[in-house]
């Protein structure tokens, strides 16, 4: 191609907005294609039904977002989002007991997915060299198996089709990506695909938050223990903008949460391992009905392993690797992928080998998150696993024992907690935390007593009816 260097980004969600903001540093203009109509404020889009559930942006992803779009964090907080320190702002009943609320070593930005997506998108579109074609459907790639030259699109309102030429096309269309089919149209074989499916179902309801002295409240989670042998049942409560709490219940195959209000409350109080979240929302004003979702399969498409890969094409985000949302890693893994993409552009510019190099870099960037999610999920009953990864299929139990030791000690050892938080928030890799100080901390083991009750502080305890809870 001659003239200006152009990029087309397919999909205008979180991953698409970050990708566009990164690419515009290296090309002359970026066009974002999205089949939904962009809302004019923090509203849910029809094509993102899972956005109704609790979404966590961990600090590893939030820092990358801020580096690409400076000022986004301040805008979110000004709009009512909460910056919650981890683990000091976390009340979590893990598989190994209550997590001590050690000083902050990471954080999360807690808000609705609608507010997050709209703010990030609005920040990106402040750059006049990024434009959007919404209500537009991508139909197929143009070019050959050697080089992608653009994409054919159709205007949903008029039915008009046209080709958008581009030096690079990036697919961030999520779980519904048509990339396998499009590559087949160019004569490229389908990639190896891995799936780990626990049959997880999500049920979410939003409540009016009670007044809390000090105006803050922690992120609260009650997590399943796969060692118990039954279905996994989880509950998460997260403060969001507008003085609201979003509560998401989730259960693996055989332990799915119900869709009715009474069943939702009973599940939160009786089915998960501790009734804390059920007690917290008892008597609160519900602001929505219970909404359920089943789009939860861990799925990885190994575009990085294909023998042939066309120049000018990149796939990232959920279109390449999608996670069970219970771990909260999807957005941060996507952000890490964008950062890995940028490093390759800095090394290679837009040379013909860029796309293949990016796919390999993206695969490395998401591998820790993939293993964190799937190595836990494979332990639930009735899980369906289609994988040739020996880390999942040939483990003799050593990997799980090592993980269990670290997770257990992290609840009661500050230094091990720091390493665990680094992994959980995708702020550090497995390789980066494997240091002499971590090994020494693991050898020291537990440093504080086990908590027997939720570590609620006095001002947090005040929102509960009178009952016996430890203060931490």
PAVO-699198 format. One record per residue (C-alpha): x, y, z negated. Coordinates in steps of 0.02 Angstrom, whole numbers, plus 32768, in hexadecimal, padded with zeros to 4 digits. Each point is the difference from the previous one (the first is absolute). Layout:
// PAVO-699198
    px    py    pz
     X     Y     Z
...
This chain:
// PAVO-699198
    px    py    pz
  8000  8000  8000
  8036  80B5  801B
  7FD7  80A0  7FA4
  7FC7  8007  7F4D
  8017  7F67  7F93
  7F56  7FC0  7FC9
  7FC0  7F85  7F80
  7F55  7FB2  7FED
  7FCC  7FBE  7F56
  7F6C  7F88  7FFD
  7F9F  8012  7F5E
  7FEA  809C  7F99
  8001  7FBE  7F4F
  8088  8010  7F7C
  8083  7FA0  8063
  7FD6  805C  80A0
  800C  80AB  7FAE
  80AA  7FDA  7FB3
  803F  7FB6  80A4
  7FC8  809A  8061
  8054  8074  7F84
  80A2  7FA0  800F
  7FFD  7FF0  80BE
  7FE0  80B8  801F
  80B0  801F  7FBD
  8047  7FA3  8097
  7F85  8019  808F
  7FAA  8098  8049
  7F4C  7FCE  7FDF
  7F9D  7F76  7FAD
  7F4F  7FCC  802C
  7F9C  7F9D  7F80
  7F75  7F8F  8041
  7F73  7FCC  7F8C
  7F5A  7FB1  802B
  7FAA  8050  7F69
  7FC9  80B4  7FF5
  8073  805D  7F8A
  7FA0  8046  7F6B
  8018  80B7  7FD4
  8021  7FDB  7F49
  8027  7F72  7F87
  7F7B  7F8A  8041
  8006  7F47  8027
  8013  7FCC  80B6
  7F91  7F79  8048
  8093  7F9B  803F
  8052  7FF0  7F55
  7F80  7FA3  7F94
  8086  7FC4  7F86
  8023  80B6  7FD4
  7F6E  7FF9  7F85
  806A  7F97  7F8B
  808B  8033  7F8A
  809E  802D  8060
  80A3  8020  7FA6
  808D  8068  804B
  8099  7FCD  7F9F
  8095  8075  7FEB
  8068  7FA5  8083
  7F81  8030  8084
  7FD4  80A9  7FB4
  80B3  803C  8009
  800D  7FD3  80B8
  7F5A  8056  8021
  8040  809C  7FAA
  80A4  7FFD  8061
  7FA0  7FFC  80A4
  7F77  8078  7FCC
  8043  8075  7F79
  7F7A  8048  7F90
  7F87  7F6D  8014
  8012  7FC8  7F4B
  7FD9  80AF  7FBE
  7F67  800B  8072
  7FBF  7F59  7FC2
  8016  8031  7F4A
  7FAF  80A9  801F
  7F6C  7FA1  804B
  7FEE  7F97  7F62
  8074  7F6C  801D
  805B  7FBF  7F68
  80BB  7FE3  7FF4
  800C  7F6D  7F89
  80A8  7FCC  7FBA
  802C  7F47  8003
  8006  7FA7  7F88
  7FDA  8089  7F80
  7F5A  8027  8055
  7FD3  7F4A  801C
  7F94  7F92  7F90
  8019  7F56  804E
  7FD3  7F52  7FC5
  807A  7F9A  8066
  800B  7F44  8010
  807D  800A  7F70
  7FA2  8074  7F8C
  7FEF  80BB  7FEA
  8086  806C  804F
  8056  8076  7F87
  7FF0  80B4  8038
  80B8  8027  8011
  8038  80AC  8041
  7FDC  8025  80B6
  8072  7FB5  8085
  7F83  8009  808F
  7F56  8049  8024
  7F62  7FF2  8066
  7F94  8084  8052
  7F4E  7FD3  7FD0
  7F72  8040  806C
  7F7D  7FC2  807A
  803F  7FBB  80A4
  7F93  8081  8057
  805B  8090  7FAC
  80AA  7FB4  801E
  7FE3  7FDE  80B9
  7FB2  80AA  8021
  808A  805F  7FA6
  808C  7FA1  8056
  7FAA  8012  80A9
  7FE1  80BA  7FE7
  80B4  801B  7FCE
  803C  7FA4  809C
  7F8D  805F  8075
  8044  80A6  7FC5
  808C  7FDD  807B
  7FC1  8043  80A7
  8062  7F7C  805F
  7F92  7F77  7FB6
  7F55  7FF0  8053
  7F6F  7F88  7FE6
  7F8B  7FAA  8077
  7F7A  7FBB  7F8D
  7F69  7F9B  8039
  807B  7FB5  807C
  8022  7F46  8015
  80A7  7FB8  8035
  7FDF  7F7B  8086
  80AA  7FBC  8035
  80B7  8027  800F
  8046  8039  80A6
  80A8  7FCD  8043
  8058  7F58  8007
  804B  7F7D  7F8F
  80A1  8064  800A
  7FBB  80AC  7FD7
  7F5C  8048  7FC0
  7FDC  80A5  8057
  7F5F  8034  7FAC
  7F50  7FCA  7FD2
  7F58  7FFE  8058
  7F78  8051  7F96
  7F44  801D  800D
  7F9D  8093  7FBE
  7F71  7FB4  7F9A
  7F8A  8091  8026
  8016  800A  80BD
  8045  7F54  802B
  808C  8054  8061
  80A2  7F9C  800A
  80AE  8044  8019
  80B6  7FD3  7FE6
  806A  805D  7F82
  80B7  7FF1  802D
  807D  7FF8  7F74
  80B7  7FE0  7FDD
  7FCB  7F9E  7F67
  7F5B  7FB2  7FC9
  7FE5  7FD2  7F48
  7F73  7F8F  7FC6
  7FC1  802A  7F51
  7F4C  7FC4  801D
  8000  7F8D  7F69
  7FB7  7F53  7FE9
  7F95  8011  809D
  8096  801C  8072
  7FEF  7FBB  80B0
  80BC  7FF9  801C
  800A  7F43  8014
  7F83  8009  808E
  8052  8097  804F
  80AA  7FAD  7FFF
  7FB2  7F68  8051
  7FC5  8071  808C
  80B6  802F  801D
  8035  7F4A  8002
  804E  8001  7F53
  7FE3  7F6A  7F8E
  7F9D  8012  7F60
  8069  801A  7F63
  8010  7F82  7F75
  7F79  8025  7F7F
  7FFC  7FD9  7F47
  7F67  8009  7F91
  7FE1  7FE5  7F47
  7F46  8008  7FDC
  7FBE  7FF5  7F4E
  7F4F  8028  8036
  800B  809E  7F96
  7F60  8068  7FF7
  7FFB  80B4  7FC1
  7F71  805A  7FAA
  800D  80B8  7FD6
  7F98  8082  7FA7
  8023  80B6  7FD4
  7FCB  8048  7F58
  7FF8  80AD  7FB3
  8097  8004  7F8B
  7FE5  802A  7F49
  8052  8098  7FB6
  80AE  7FD3  7FC4
  805F  806C  7F83
  8096  8042  805F
  7FA9  7FE5  80A6
  8065  7F68  8035
  7FE2  7F45  8000
  8072  7F70  802F
  7FF6  7F87  808F
  7FB4  7F63  7FB3
  8011  7F50  8044
  7FCF  7F52  7FC7
  805D  7F84  806D
  7FE9  7F47  8020
  8077  7F7A  7FC5
  8017  7F82  808C
  8050  7F85  7F84
  7F54  7FE1  7FB4
  7FCD  7F9B  8097
  7F59  8051  8029
  7FCF  808A  8078
  8055  80A7  7FE9
  7F91  808B  7FBC
  803D  80B4  7FF1
  7FC0  80AB  7FCF
  804B  80AC  801E
  7FC4  80A9  7FC2
  804E  809B  804C
  7FD9  80B7  7FDD
  7FE0  8061  80A1
  7FD2  80B1  8030
  7F5A  804B  7FCD
  8003  7FBD  7F4D
  7FDC  7F51  803E
  803F  7F50  7FE0
  800A  7F81  808C
  7FF3  7F4C  7FC4
  802D  7F70  8073
  7FE2  7F4B  7FD0
  804D  7F74  8067
  7FFA  7F44  7FFF
  804E  7F74  8064
  7F9E  7F73  8051
  7F88  7FB9  7F7E
  800C  8099  7F91
  7FB6  8089  806C
  7FB1  8097  7FAA
  7F45  801B  801E
  7FB2  808F  8062
  7F78  8032  7F85
  8011  807E  7F73
  7FDB  7F89  7F71
  8074  7F7C  8047
  8089  8082  8018
  7FF8  8031  7F48
  7FFA  7F4C  7FC5
  8097  7FD3  806C
  8064  8093  7FB9
  7FD6  7FCC  7F4F
  7FF7  7F43  8007
  805A  7FBB  8098
  80A7  8059  7FFE
  807E  7FD6  7F78
  7FD9  8096  7F90
  7F60  8069  7FF1
  805A  80A9  7FF4
  7FC7  8046  80A8
  7F4F  7FC1  7FE7
  7FFE  8055  7F56
  8045  80A2  8049
  7F77  800F  8084
  7F70  7FC5  7F93
  7F7C  8087  7FFC
  8056  8070  8080
  7F9E  804F  808E
  801C  7F9E  80A2
  8018  8071  8098
  7FFB  7F78  8085
  7FB6  7F56  801B
  8072  7F67  7FF7
  805D  7FEE  80A6
  8058  7F60  8033
  8087  7FD2  807E
  8052  7F60  803B
  808C  8044  806E
  808C  7FC4  7F8E
  806A  7F7D  805A
  80BD  8013  7FF5
  8033  7FFD  80B8
  80A9  8019  8050
  801F  8008  80BB
  80B8  7FE4  8029
  8017  8076  8090
  80B4  800A  7FC3
  801E  7F4B  8038
  7FBF  8008  80B2
  807F  7FD3  8085
  7FC3  808F  806E
  7FCD  80AC  7FC3
  7FD7  8092  8073
  805B  80A5  7FEE
  7F93  808F  7FC5
  7F91  7F9C  7F89
  7FF6  7FF4  7F41
  7F81  7FAC  7F8E
  7FF8  8026  7F46
  7F8D  800D  7F69
  7F72  7F84  7FEF
  800A  7FDF  80BC
  80A2  7FA2  7FDB
  7FF3  7FCE  7F48
  7F60  800A  7F9A
  7FF8  7FDB  7F47
  7F80  7FC6  7F83
  7FD2  80AD  7FBE
  8002  7FC9  7F4A
  80BB  8023  7FFA
  7FEE  80B2  803F
  8092  7FF1  8078
  7FB2  8022  80AA
  8018  80BD  8009
  80AC  8001  7FB0
  803B  7F72  8070
  7FC2  8064  8096
  8060  8098  7FC3
  809E  7F97  7FEC
  7FE6  7FC4  80B2
  7FF7  80B3  8041
  80A1  8028  7FA2
  8054  7F67  804E
  7FC0  8039  80AB
  804E  80AB  7FE9
  80AA  7FB7  7FD3
  8001  7FA0  80A4
  7FD2  809C  8064
  808F  805C  7FAC
  8075  7F74  8036
  7FBC  7FDF  80AF
  7F93  8092  8033
  7F7F  7FBA  807D
  8074  7F86  8058
  7FB7  7F5F  8049
  8032  7F99  7F68
  7FA6  806F  7F83
  7F5D  7F9E  7FF9
  8052  7F59  7FDC
  8073  804E  7F7E
  7F6B  8054  7FAA
  7F9C  7F5D  7FF8
  8092  7FAB  7FAA
  8019  8092  7F89
  7F47  8005  7FD7
  8000  7F46  7FDB
  808A  801A  7F81
  7FAB  8099  7FB6
  7F60  7F9F  7FD6
  804D  7F5A  7FCF
  8007  8020  7F45
  7F4A  8037  7FFE
  7FD0  7F67  8066
  8056  7F89  7F87
  7FB9  8059  7F67
  7F51  7FE8  8044
  8008  7F54  804D
  806C  7FA8  7F7E
  7F7A  802A  7F80
  7F6C  7FD9  806F
  803A  7F52  8033
  7FE4  7FC6  7F4D
  7F43  8016  7FFE
  7F8C  7F6C  801F
  7FB7  7FEC  80AE
  807D  8079  804C
  8019  7FE7  80BA
  80B6  8010  8035
  8040  8002  80B2
  80B9  8025  7FF2
  80A9  7FB8  802C
  805C  806F  7F85
  8063  7F89  7F90
  7FF5  807F  7F73
  7F46  7FD9  7FFB
  7FF9  7F4C  803D
  809E  7FB0  7FB8
  8010  8054  7F57
  8026  7F80  7F79
  7FC0  8074  7F7B
  80A4  805C  7FE2
  7FC7  80A0  8053
  7F5F  8004  7F9C
  8059  7FDB  7F5C
  807B  808E  801F
  7F72  8075  802C
  7F9D  7FCC  7F66
  8096  801E  7F8E
  801A  80B0  8044
  7F47  802B  7FFA
  7FEE  7FBF  7F4F
  809B  8058  7FBC
  7FCF  80A2  805A
  7F67  8012  7F90
  8070  8011  7F66
  80AC  8039  803E
  801B  80B2  803F
  808E  7FDB  807A
  7FAB  7F6A  804F
  7F61  8067  800B
  8061  8084  8061
  8035  7F7E  8080
  7F51  7FB6  800B
  7FB4  80AD  801A
  807F  8021  808B
  7FC2  7F65  805B
  7F48  801D  7FDD
  8005  80B4  803E
  806D  7FD0  8096
  8080  807E  7FC3
  8089  7F7C  7FFE
  8024  7F5E  805A
  8023  7F56  7FB4
  80B6  8014  8031
  800C  80AB  7FAE
  7FC1  7FC7  7F56
  8072  7F69  7FF5
  8083  8056  7F97
  806A  7FD0  7F68
  7F95  806C  7F8D
  7F63  7FA2  8034
  8051  7F58  7FDF
  803A  803E  7F57
  7F52  8040  7FD7
  7FB2  7F59  8031
  8079  7FA6  7F8E
  7FCE  8073  7F70
  7F4B  7FD1  801F
  7F71  804C  7F9E
  802C  80A0  7FA2
  7F57  8032  7FB8
  7F6F  7F9B  7FB8
  7F75  7FBF  806E
  7F65  806D  8004
  7F62  7FA8  7FC8
  7F86  8088  803A
  7FFA  8081  808B
  8084  8087  7FE1
  7F85  8091  8003
  8035  80A6  7FB6
  7F8C  8059  7F86
  7FB8  8078  8082
  7FE1  7F6D  8076
  7FB6  7F94  7F78
  7F83  808B  7FE0
  7F9F  7FD6  80A0
  7FD8  7F52  7FBE
  7F7C  7FD4  7F80
  804C  7FDB  7F56
  8061  7F5E  8009
  80A8  7FB8  7FD0
  8085  8030  807F
  80B8  8019  7FE4
  8048  80AC  801B
  80A0  8003  8067
